[in-house]
Amino acid sequence: MATRLGSTDATPMPERCLITIIGADFDVLDHPETTAQPLCWAGTEQIHLFSEISSGHRAHVTVEAWDGPAPAETDEWEAHGHAELRSTSGTLCISALDERLLTPPLPIGEPGPYTVDIRATGRHRLRTLYGQDAWYADEPPTGIERFRVRVWPQP
């Protein structure tokens, strides 16, 4: 059975729907070559999460490192996605698009390929609330949309 090695979380504000998770060796922001908006995409030293709406809220993001395939899900999630990360640093941080790190580096293991499993919830509720009178009260809404990102090394 796989063991969780650690986790980190933050509440980043998406910019143009994008939330980034980067490794210590991150260099250039890549993006998927698609016209459809996926839930997630990964490449070398980066994972992109795509929020339901473009901005004006703070999503809650949790990143978990596992030493093998994470256990099967028992919770209800609205959306699910997979990607493949190539890690050169063996670390991940939740980041803002201006490359400001929101969390300390989370060790995920040795450099190499990783499976990324992403679950999201609160997306329908966020879409329903968007644009209502109280939307921009004193603070942007926080934690309505939630992401859980699990990574583990590929064999």
C-alpha positions in Angstrom: 0.0 0.0 0.0 1.3 3.5 -0.9 2.3 6.0 1.8 1.7 9.7 1.7 5.1 11.4 2.0 3.8 14.9 2.6 1.4 17.6 1.5 1.1 21.4 1.2 -1.8 23.7 0.5 -2.5 27.3 -0.4 -5.4 29.5 -1.7 -4.1 31.0 -5.0 -6.1 33.4 -7.1 -6.4 32.1 -10.7 -5.3 34.4 -13.5 -7.1 33.7 -16.8 -8.3 30.4 -15.2 -4.8 29.2 -14.5 -3.3 28.0 -11.2 0.3 26.8 -11.4 2.3 24.3 -9.4 6.0 24.4 -10.2 9.2 22.6 -9.3 12.5 24.2 -8.1 14.0 23.9 -11.5 11.1 25.6 -13.2 12.2 27.7 -16.2 9.6 28.5 -18.8 5.8 28.5 -18.5 4.4 26.0 -21.0 0.7 25.5 -21.8 -1.4 22.8 -23.5 -1.9 22.8 -27.2 -5.7 22.5 -27.1 -8.8 24.5 -27.8 -10.8 22.7 -25.1 -10.2 23.8 -21.5 -9.0 20.7 -19.7 -9.0 20.4 -15.9 -5.2 20.0 -15.8 -2.0 19.8 -17.8 1.6 18.9 -16.9 5.0 19.1 -18.4 8.6 19.5 -17.2 8.6 21.0 -13.7 5.0 22.4 -13.9 1.4 21.4 -13.4 -1.4 23.7 -14.5 -4.9 23.6 -13.0 -7.7 25.2 -14.8 -10.3 27.0 -12.7 -14.0 27.1 -13.6 -13.9 30.9 -13.9 -11.0 33.2 -14.9 -10.4 35.3 -11.8 -11.9 37.0 -8.8 -11.8 34.2 -6.3 -9.3 32.1 -4.4 -9.3 28.3 -5.0 -8.1 26.0 -2.3 -5.3 23.7 -3.6 -3.7 20.8 -1.8 -0.7 18.9 -3.3 0.2 15.5 -1.9 3.3 13.5 -2.6 3.0 9.7 -2.5 5.5 6.9 -2.9 3.2 4.9 -5.1 -0.3 5.0 -6.6 -2.6 6.8 -4.1 -5.5 4.8 -2.7 -8.8 4.7 -4.4 -11.2 7.6 -3.9 -14.1 7.5 -1.4 -15.0 11.2 -1.6 -17.3 12.9 -4.1 -15.5 15.1 -6.7 -17.1 16.9 -9.6 -14.1 16.6 -12.0 -11.2 14.3 -12.4 -8.1 14.5 -14.6 -4.7 12.9 -15.1 -1.4 14.2 -16.4 2.3 13.2 -16.5 4.8 15.4 -14.8 8.6 15.3 -15.5 10.3 16.4 -12.4 14.0 17.4 -12.6 14.1 18.8 -9.0 12.0 16.3 -7.0 10.0 19.2 -5.5 6.8 21.1 -6.1 5.5 24.5 -4.9 2.1 26.1 -5.4 2.7 29.4 -7.2 1.0 32.5 -8.5 1.4 33.3 -12.2 3.9 36.1 -11.3 6.2 33.3 -10.2 5.8 34.1 -6.5 5.9 30.9 -4.5 2.9 30.5 -2.1 4.3 27.4 -0.3 7.7 26.0 0.6 9.1 23.3 -1.7 7.3 19.9 -1.1 9.7 17.0 -1.7 8.1 14.5 -4.0 10.9 12.0 -4.6 13.7 11.5 -7.1 13.8 13.3 -10.4 11.9 11.5 -13.1 8.4 10.9 -14.5 5.4 11.2 -12.2 1.7 10.4 -12.5 -0.5 13.3 -11.5 -4.1 12.7 -10.3 -6.2 15.8 -10.0 -9.7 16.0 -8.4 -11.8 19.2 -8.2 -15.1 20.2 -6.5 -17.1 23.4 -6.0 -16.9 24.2 -9.7 -20.7 24.2 -10.3 -21.3 26.3 -7.1 -18.6 28.8 -8.1 -20.2 29.2 -11.6 -23.6 29.8 -10.0 -22.3 32.4 -7.5 -20.2 34.3 -10.1 -21.5 37.8 -10.8 -24.0 38.0 -8.0 -24.2 41.2 -6.0 -22.1 39.9 -3.1 -19.4 38.5 -5.3 -16.8 41.2 -4.6 -17.7 42.1 -1.0 -14.6 42.9 1.0 -12.6 39.9 0.0 -12.8 37.6 -3.0 -14.6 34.3 -2.2 -12.1 31.7 -0.9 -12.2 27.9 -1.0 -15.4 27.4 -3.0 -13.5 25.7 -5.7 -11.1 23.1 -4.4 -8.4 21.0 -6.0 -6.5 18.0 -4.7 -3.4 17.1 -6.6 -1.7 13.7 -5.9 1.7 12.8 -7.5 3.6 9.6 -7.4 6.6 8.2 -9.3 6.0 6.1 -12.4 7.7 2.7 -12.3 
